[in-house]
């Protein structure tokens, strides 16, 4: 399957997440390996080129991952770039329409929280972070943060 967007053009947008410890999943096999984990929690970000929503989603995720509790596993697929991986990831997000960007929290392989595009669009990065942190408090046990404040500042200019 051919990408809708040039991989090199999208690279800085997936690197923002990779720099804060979020693993890019680029194949269906990587998605299966990550999302079939039966223990712990996994955050999956369906990343997007869309500046109006994804532009706040990525820093919102970064701020949330500075919280005292964070998911055990952090992953992302890039809609419009890694088409097969994104399609496979959406198979695991049962009961929700395809949405990009979106942020899904899995616990023991099941969806426990979901932020769809309409819940991200028009919301500040801080607002997204607060919503995610509340879900992390309910479903996660791993101690945060995912990266140091210095790395966060380098990646997003925030601390």
C-alpha positions in Angstrom: 0.0 0.0 0.0 1.3 3.4 -0.9 1.4 6.2 1.7 -0.8 9.3 1.3 2.0 11.5 2.7 5.7 11.6 2.0 7.5 9.7 4.9 10.2 12.3 5.0 7.7 15.2 5.4 6.0 13.3 8.2 9.3 12.3 9.9 9.5 15.3 12.3 6.0 14.6 13.5 6.6 11.0 14.5 10.1 11.9 15.9 8.4 14.3 18.3 6.7 11.2 19.9 9.7 8.9 19.5 11.9 11.5 21.3 9.7 11.1 24.4 9.8 7.3 24.5 6.8 6.5 22.2 7.7 3.6 19.8 6.7 3.9 16.2 4.9 0.9 14.8 5.3 0.7 11.0 4.1 -2.8 10.2 1.0 -4.9 11.1 3.3 -7.4 12.8 4.7 -4.7 15.1 1.1 -3.6 15.9 0.1 -7.2 16.7 3.1 -7.7 18.9 2.4 -4.5 20.9 -1.3 -4.5 21.2 -1.8 -8.2 22.1 0.1 -7.8 25.4 -2.2 -9.2 28.0 -0.5 -7.6 30.9 -0.1 -3.9 31.8 -1.2 -0.8 29.9 -0.4 0.5 26.5 -0.9 4.0 25.1 -1.5 4.1 21.3 -1.3 7.4 19.5 -2.7 7.4 15.9 -0.5 10.3 14.7 -1.6 12.6 11.9 -0.3 15.4 9.7 -3.4 17.5 10.6 -2.1 20.6 12.3 -5.4 21.6 13.8 -5.7 18.5 16.1 -2.4 16.6 16.0 -0.5 19.9 16.7 -1.9 19.8 20.2 -2.2 16.0 20.5 1.5 15.4 20.4 2.5 17.9 23.1 -0.5 16.9 25.1 0.8 13.3 25.1 4.2 14.6 26.0 2.9 16.5 29.0 0.8 13.6 30.2 3.8 11.3 30.1 5.5 13.6 32.7 2.8 12.4 35.2 3.6 10.2 38.2 1.8 7.3 36.6 2.2 6.4 32.9 1.4 3.4 30.7 3.7 0.5 30.6 4.0 0.6 26.8 4.0 3.6 24.5 3.3 3.3 20.8 2.3 5.2 17.7 1.1 4.6 14.2 1.1 7.3 11.6 -2.2 7.6 9.7 -1.6 8.4 6.0 2.0 7.2 6.1 2.0 3.7 7.5 -1.4 2.6 6.1 -1.2 -1.1 6.8 0.0 -0.6 10.4 -2.7 2.0 11.0 -5.4 -0.3 9.6 -4.2 -3.1 11.9 -4.2 -0.8 14.9 -7.7 0.3 14.2 -8.8 -3.4 14.3 -7.9 -3.3 18.0 -9.9 -0.1 18.6 -13.3 -1.9 18.5 -16.5 0.2 18.7 -14.9 3.4 17.6 -14.8 4.9 14.1 -11.4 5.5 12.4 -10.1 8.8 13.8 -6.8 10.6 13.3 -5.4 11.8 15.4 -6.6 9.7 18.3 -5.2 8.4 21.6 -6.2 5.1 23.0 -5.3 3.5 26.3 -5.4 -0.3 26.5 -5.3 -2.3 29.7 -4.6 -6.0 29.4 -5.4 -5.8 25.7 -8.7 -4.0 26.0 -9.6 -0.4 25.3 -10.3 1.5 28.6 -10.1 5.1 27.3 -10.2 6.8 23.9 -9.8 10.3 22.8 -11.1 10.7 19.3 -10.3 13.6 16.9 -13.5 15.5 17.9 -12.3 15.3 21.6 -8.8 16.5 20.6 -9.6 19.2 18.0 -9.9 22.6 19.6 -8.6 21.4 23.0 -5.3 22.8 24.3 -2.3 20.5 24.8 -2.7 21.0 28.5 -6.3 20.0 28.4 -5.4 16.8 26.5 -2.7 16.1 29.1 -5.1 16.5 32.0 -7.6 14.1 30.4 -4.9 11.6 29.8 -3.4 11.9 33.3 -6.8 11.2 34.8 -7.0 8.0 32.8 -3.4 7.1 33.8 -4.4 7.4 37.4 -7.3 5.0 36.9 -5.5 2.4 34.8 -1.7 2.6 35.0 0.9 1.6 37.6 4.2 2.4 36.0 6.0 5.3 37.6 6.6 8.3 35.3 7.9 10.4 33.8 8.7 8.9 30.4 11.6 11.3 29.8 13.5 14.0 31.7 12.2 17.6 31.7 15.3 18.5 29.6 14.3 16.0 26.9 10.8 17.3 27.0 12.0 20.8 26.6 14.2 19.8 23.6 11.4 17.9 21.9 8.6 20.5 22.5 10.0 23.6 24.1 7.9 22.8 27.3 8.8 21.7 30.7 
